[in-house]
Amino acid sequence: MSIRDINEIFEIRTALESLSNGLAADHITDDELEHLQRLLVIIGGYIKEGNIEKIVETDIEFHDLLYHAARNERLVGIISNLRDQLTRFRTLSMSYPGRLEETLEEHRLIVDAIASGDRKAASRAAERHMENSEKTLLKAMDALENEKKAKAKKAKK
């Protein structure tokens, strides 16, 4: 997947995540909100343990719950398709130094905005989260590429 592909996917996904979170602010149930808050605690625990596999798994559950809270099944399908295109990069991005803690804080801001019923704040929080996710992924890919080049250069010596 090229950098351009990633940029295009994130451009579309950012718009759709923004819409999804805004709709979730209007439609989320108390049970769903409570579940989101529990997932934040669980993710925080996995971050302390350094369990990246469980973090990724719980992050997917978190986002799925947000999508379904929007009450728009077509939107869920489209976002899921875009997200699936980036699945192989998720662990790379989350493994980037400091990203896990940033992601948890971004998720807290999303949940707080949705809990307050503030559609605009929920949308903005989603946009910031996607922008930061894209930037981190690109930095992580660049670091990985530089690491590969350094190993290849070292192997030639």
C-alpha positions as CSV (number, residue, x, y, z in Angstrom):
1,M,0.0,0.0,0.0
2,S,1.4,3.4,-1.0
3,I,1.6,6.6,1.0
4,R,-1.0,8.0,-1.4
5,D,-3.4,5.1,-0.7
6,I,-3.0,5.7,3.1
7,N,-3.6,9.4,2.7
8,E,-6.8,8.8,0.6
9,I,-8.1,6.2,3.0
10,F,-7.6,8.4,6.0
11,E,-9.1,11.4,4.3
12,I,-12.3,9.5,3.7
13,R,-12.2,7.7,7.0
14,T,-11.7,11.0,8.9
15,A,-14.9,12.5,7.3
16,L,-16.8,9.3,8.1
17,E,-15.5,9.0,11.7
18,S,-16.5,12.6,12.3
19,L,-20.0,11.9,11.0
20,S,-20.2,8.7,13.0
21,N,-19.2,10.3,16.3
22,G,-21.6,13.2,15.7
23,L,-24.4,10.8,15.2
24,A,-23.4,8.7,18.2
25,A,-23.6,11.9,20.3
26,D,-27.2,12.1,19.3
27,H,-28.2,8.4,19.5
28,I,-26.0,6.6,22.1
29,T,-27.7,4.7,24.9
30,D,-26.7,4.8,28.5
31,D,-25.6,1.1,28.3
32,E,-23.4,1.8,25.2
33,L,-21.8,4.8,26.9
34,E,-21.1,2.8,30.0
35,H,-19.6,0.1,27.8
36,L,-17.3,2.6,26.1
37,Q,-16.2,3.9,29.5
38,R,-15.4,0.3,30.6
39,L,-13.4,-0.3,27.4
40,L,-11.3,2.8,28.2
41,V,-10.4,1.3,31.6
42,I,-9.6,-2.1,30.0
43,I,-7.4,-0.5,27.3
44,G,-5.6,1.5,30.1
45,G,-4.9,-1.8,31.9
46,Y,-3.5,-3.5,28.7
47,I,-1.3,-0.4,28.1
48,K,0.2,-0.9,31.6
49,E,0.7,-4.6,30.8
50,G,2.2,-3.8,27.4
51,N,-0.2,-6.3,25.8
52,I,-0.4,-4.9,22.2
53,E,-2.5,-7.7,20.9
54,K,-5.3,-7.1,23.5
55,I,-5.0,-3.4,23.0
56,V,-5.6,-3.7,19.3
57,E,-8.5,-6.1,19.9
58,T,-10.1,-3.8,22.4
59,D,-9.6,-0.8,20.2
60,I,-11.5,-2.5,17.4
61,E,-14.3,-3.3,19.9
62,F,-14.3,0.4,21.0
63,H,-14.6,1.7,17.5
64,D,-17.2,-0.9,16.5
65,L,-19.4,0.2,19.4
66,L,-19.0,3.9,18.4
67,Y,-20.1,3.0,14.8
68,H,-23.1,1.1,15.9
69,A,-24.1,3.9,18.3
70,A,-24.4,6.1,15.2
71,R,-27.5,4.0,14.2
72,N,-26.6,4.1,10.5
73,E,-25.8,0.6,9.1
74,R,-24.5,1.9,5.7
75,L,-22.0,4.1,7.5
76,V,-20.9,1.1,9.6
77,G,-20.3,-0.9,6.5
78,I,-18.3,1.8,4.7
79,I,-16.1,2.6,7.7
80,S,-15.5,-1.0,8.4
81,N,-14.3,-1.5,4.8
82,L,-11.9,1.4,5.1
83,R,-10.6,0.3,8.5
84,D,-10.1,-3.3,7.1
85,Q,-7.8,-1.9,4.4
86,L,-5.5,-0.5,7.2
87,T,-5.7,-3.5,9.6
88,R,-2.2,-4.7,8.9
89,F,-0.8,-1.3,9.9
90,R,-2.7,-1.0,13.1
91,T,-0.1,-2.8,15.3
92,L,2.7,-0.8,13.6
93,S,1.0,2.5,14.4
94,M,0.1,1.6,18.0
95,S,3.6,0.3,18.7
96,Y,5.1,3.7,17.9
97,P,6.5,5.3,21.1
98,G,3.9,7.3,23.0
99,R,1.1,6.5,20.7
100,L,-0.8,4.2,23.0
101,E,-1.2,6.8,25.7
102,E,-2.1,9.4,23.1
103,T,-4.8,7.1,21.7
104,L,-6.3,6.5,25.1
105,E,-6.5,10.2,25.8
106,E,-8.0,10.8,22.3
107,H,-10.6,8.1,23.0
108,R,-11.4,9.7,26.4
109,L,-12.1,13.1,24.6
110,I,-14.3,11.3,22.2
111,V,-16.3,9.6,24.9
112,D,-16.6,12.8,27.0
113,A,-17.9,14.7,24.0
114,I,-20.4,12.0,23.1
115,A,-21.5,11.7,26.8
116,S,-22.2,15.4,26.9
117,G,-24.3,15.1,23.7
118,D,-22.1,17.6,21.9
119,R,-22.2,16.6,18.3
120,K,-19.6,19.1,17.1
121,A,-17.1,18.3,19.8
122,A,-17.5,14.6,19.1
123,S,-16.9,15.2,15.4
124,R,-13.8,17.3,16.1
125,A,-12.4,14.7,18.5
126,A,-12.8,12.0,15.9
127,E,-11.1,14.2,13.3
128,R,-8.1,14.9,15.6
129,H,-7.9,11.2,16.5
130,M,-7.8,10.2,12.8
131,E,-5.3,12.9,11.9
132,N,-3.0,11.8,14.7
133,S,-3.4,8.2,13.8
134,E,-2.4,8.9,10.2
135,K,0.6,11.0,11.2
136,T,1.8,8.3,13.6
137,L,1.3,5.6,11.0
138,L,3.4,7.5,8.4
139,K,6.1,8.1,11.0
140,A,6.1,4.5,12.0
141,M,6.4,3.4,8.3
142,D,9.2,5.8,7.8
143,A,11.1,4.5,10.8
144,L,10.6,0.9,9.7
145,E,11.9,1.8,6.2
146,N,14.9,3.5,7.7
147,E,15.6,0.5,9.9
148,K,15.4,-1.8,6.9
149,K,17.8,0.4,4.9
150,A,20.2,0.5,7.9
151,K,20.1,-3.3,8.2
152,A,20.7,-3.7,4.4
153,K,23.6,-1.3,4.5
154,K,25.1,-3.1,7.5
155,A,24.7,-6.5,5.8
156,K,26.7,-5.2,2.8
157,K,29.7,-4.4,5.0
